[in-house]
Amino acid sequence: MGGSKTIRAVRLASGLVLITFVICHLANLAIGMRSLAELEAWRATLTRPWTTGAGEWLLATAATIHLSLGLYAVAARRSLTLSGTDVAQLTLGLLTPPLLIAHVIALATANRVSPGFADNYGQILAVYWSFAPAYAFLQLFVVVVVWLHGAIGLYSWLVLQPIWRRIGGFVLPVLFALPILALLGFASAGQEVLDKLANDAAWRQMILDNVGKIAKVTRELAGLQSGLLQAYALLVLLAFAIFGVRVLRARLRPVALAYDGGQQAQGRYGLSILEISLLNDVPHAHVCSGRGRCGTCRVHVDAGAEALSPVGDLERATLERVGAAPGERLACQAHVRGAGVSVTRLLPAFADATAAQAPGEWMARPAARESA
Amino acid sequence: MNEQSMALWSAELLATAKARFAALGADLAQAPLDARHALDSVQASLMTGAGVRAGTYVAILLFVGVAVEWLYWMYAYSPLRATMAMPARSPREALRIGLRRFLFSVAGLLLFTAATIGVSAAFAWPPHVHGVVIAATLLLLVLRLSWIGVSVVLAPDRPRLRLVPVAQPQARWLAAAVMAALALLAFGRFLPPVLEDGAQAGHAASALRLASYTLAALILFVGAFAFFGRARAEGAKPPLFPRSFPLALLVVAVYAVWLMHDRAAAVAAIVALVIALQLGLHRMVYFYWGEDDGALPAIVLSLARFVVALAGIGAAAVALDTPVATLAENVGPWVRVGLRLLGVAVLALLAHGVWIAVRSVVDHRLARIGPVDPHEPPDASSRLLTLLPLLRVTTAVLLLVLLVLSSLWALGIEITPLLAGAGVLGIALGFGAQALVRDIIAGIFYLADDAFRVGEYIEGAGNTKGTVERITLRSVALRHHNGPLYFVPYGALGSVRNTSRDWVIDKFNLPLPIDVESEKIRKMIKKIGDDMKEDAVIGPMMLEPLKGKLYRIDPGVKIFRCKFRSPPGKQFDVRANALKRIEAALRQMGVQFADGRQTVLLQNPG
């Protein structure tokens, strides 16, 4: 996963926009724990800005950019050295668009067919809880998928920042309290809506009419939906195909790598030093899973520096931040393109996020090379 | 059991099996319809407000579980990585690392499960759903536990940390096969009850169970031949019976039992697992401990055998739903006796473990000291050689007494009167056994004082002397240098003269004619002493060189006294050698030993 600083920044920004929207959306739902009326009242502040004008545009752009960059990251991979978190992150990320397509299309249709219908939480909840529970299950699934994806992304970015030491104890509980509260709000508001449906026949009839209208259009839009799904599936397949071709082509060109302590490893042309470590079960710290953010994987290049890929701007920035000495590289960014490379790992394999928050504390420790 | 009842029993068994086969067939035939009904009813009940509520709660549970485990891993991930980065130089180190990995992962899993199930109690679930949720959580627990176990033991991607001797490409396949079989078994165990209770789909449940168990048995059967069939190709080693056959046989047997009788299958599976483990235990233990670890593998092996057997019994009790805690109160006398025998077995296991540990430690030390040569000077190890066998016997007696007493207690026999009786008898015996007690206590102090060790030459009271051959609780056996063996009770040993400690001084006289020149003789002896010190054989036996000086002048004879210091027991050799050299030197000087003849001068009368 090589990458430039710009791509990294754009992906982070788009992700932050998306998660801000999700936070607002879930916070709004959480208010449902108090009452349906308050849920509606807060809608104007929390959710409306995102569904109108600039907010809508920003959201759509961010989603498109984030999705494209995610697929690009898949295609740009060279090996299957993924941590458990990475696999979860990738799977959840790939699951999100198809799950959301139905939600977005349904809401857009509803807005067009009967304006104002989708702007009312009570009516949507009535649909979910009484008329089309399948959508409700889909939404629950989406909440779990999106939130876990966002939480992993947010956490793995924040935990590397020095500020995490001060805000970590506060952010992490919020990270999980929010979806739980939102779901509780969903349940409580849903119960309220069910009661209202049972008691208010006129309201019920109004919703029934609208649902009938929307259902008719939705059936016509099923073609659009399946078309979008197919296009998405094609894109994902393409990304994986590019990835597969890269792996297969690299497979033909093995390279060797030497570590401190006389350890040897076999890799393939173009893999990063870190990927070769992970493929060969060589203990190597990598807090950010090879994203070039944390600097814990850095190595001192003892020989064969010319056989490594040149230092990019992202790597240079990180090396500067952690105060690396000359001759040091990030193992996750330095790709091996020749023989005779020999490196010394600088941090113990068990280095954690604190090594990124305060790089000075870790370099002073004498145990740094014990794990060889 | 006579022939007739045997035949009757077999017929009955066959009839049961036949009925069960018929039922299974019927289940299979009706399963598709049943499943469709179940699906419809589940869908109907899910697609309501109550269903959505249940779904919301499930999502909340998921978040709670993930949050708790996330929090745990925030702290545990670094230590886990540190553990996995540790160098595993031997299988035993890998075992230690694997154990830690397992504990780290299982702790996270248990937190997840506990949080999920605990929070699930707080919600008002629609009917049947709570049971399904708990079953699903348990299924998740079993699946993840299986995965943790497989990834720790087989470590498919980390040959460094693998706990079993399996090659790299094979390990991945073996891990996949084991995981698949375990997952199928878990599905077969947890899903059908949900179908039966939640959706009243008994036939579908039965068919699901049949399918998953059959598939699991098939995987295990094929796996046994695929992974354990190549035991013969091990270089020049004699061919072993391939392990694949007994393993495959066990799989088939358990599957057959399950086909015939549902409840008995769990016990059969446990028995099969115990047998398989017992078959492989020797190899496993020696894989970790090797032959050069002394008695350790033997202890581990016997303990492991006991633990496996007891765990099997416990698991069988659980599988049969035997309420162990309340068993003692409300069952027949035979079961009670059986339980008590089980208690005795546990006690025997404990005693056996302690005994093997003590014995192997003692034997190991003894073997390292080796047999003591009585002609060598005794050193500190001979003291151990004295004390260790004593310790061994004492431990054995003590353990046996404790075991007998506690077994009697476990069997429900009142031992208080026994102990009291032993007390009274003890007083009576005590008077009679005064001398015995005195001997034993005196012996302890002799040993504590380090007064003598095996192989030393001692003299005790009453002219008893000899080399210590054997030390027992009550007496010491002394071999006199002429052969007889003294058995001296410690009480009668008295003050001990130990002639085998540190050094001895030997002196001998040299009578020479009166007209020899004393200074010349002294120098000659000193030179011999220096020569002997240089000698390769005699030199090390001398702590101080030989010296001699004029000691006395008698009429017609000058007596020189020689002296040297040597390690105990060596003085005789040194003295003989010294005399030999002195004699040769004197002959060379032309000096003869004083002959003892007196010269009588007679006054000649004429």
Chai-1 contact restraints between the chains, C-beta under 6 A:
chainA,res_idxA,chainB,res_idxB,connection_type,confidence,min_distance_angstrom,max_distance_angstrom,comment,restraint_id
A,W129,B,G49,contact,1.0,0.0,6.0,A-B,restraint_1
A,W129,B,V52,contact,1.0,0.0,6.0,A-B,restraint_2
A,P133,B,M47,contact,1.0,0.0,6.0,A-B,restraint_3
A,P133,B,G51,contact,1.0,0.0,6.0,A-B,restraint_4
A,P133,B,V52,contact,1.0,0.0,6.0,A-B,restraint_5
A,A136,B,V52,contact,1.0,0.0,6.0,A-B,restraint_6
A,F137,B,G55,contact,1.0,0.0,6.0,A-B,restraint_7
A,L140,B,G55,contact,1.0,0.0,6.0,A-B,restraint_8
A,L140,B,A59,contact,1.0,0.0,6.0,A-B,restraint_9
A,V144,B,A59,contact,1.0,0.0,6.0,A-B,restraint_10
A,V144,B,L62,contact,1.0,0.0,6.0,A-B,restraint_11
A,F176,B,F63,contact,1.0,0.0,6.0,A-B,restraint_12
A,F176,B,A67,contact,1.0,0.0,6.0,A-B,restraint_13
A,P179,B,F63,contact,1.0,0.0,6.0,A-B,restraint_14
A,I180,B,I60,contact,1.0,0.0,6.0,A-B,restraint_15
A,I180,B,F63,contact,1.0,0.0,6.0,A-B,restraint_16
A,L183,B,T56,contact,1.0,0.0,6.0,A-B,restraint_17
A,L183,B,A59,contact,1.0,0.0,6.0,A-B,restraint_18
A,L183,B,I60,contact,1.0,0.0,6.0,A-B,restraint_19
A,F186,B,T56,contact,1.0,0.0,6.0,A-B,restraint_20
A,A187,B,R53,contact,1.0,0.0,6.0,A-B,restraint_21
A,A187,B,T56,contact,1.0,0.0,6.0,A-B,restraint_22
A,L194,B,G49,contact,1.0,0.0,6.0,A-B,restraint_23
A,D281,B,R158,contact,1.0,0.0,6.0,A-B,restraint_24
A,D281,B,R160,contact,1.0,0.0,6.0,A-B,restraint_25
A,P283,B,A85,contact,1.0,0.0,6.0,A-B,restraint_26
A,A349,B,R81,contact,1.0,0.0,6.0,A-B,restraint_27
A,A349,B,A85,contact,1.0,0.0,6.0,A-B,restraint_28
A,F350,B,S78,contact,1.0,0.0,6.0,A-B,restraint_29
A,F350,B,R81,contact,1.0,0.0,6.0,A-B,restraint_30
A,F350,B,A82,contact,1.0,0.0,6.0,A-B,restraint_31
A,F350,B,A85,contact,1.0,0.0,6.0,A-B,restraint_32
A,D352,B,S78,contact,1.0,0.0,6.0,A-B,restraint_33
A,S371,B,A85,contact,1.0,0.0,6.0,A-B,restraint_34
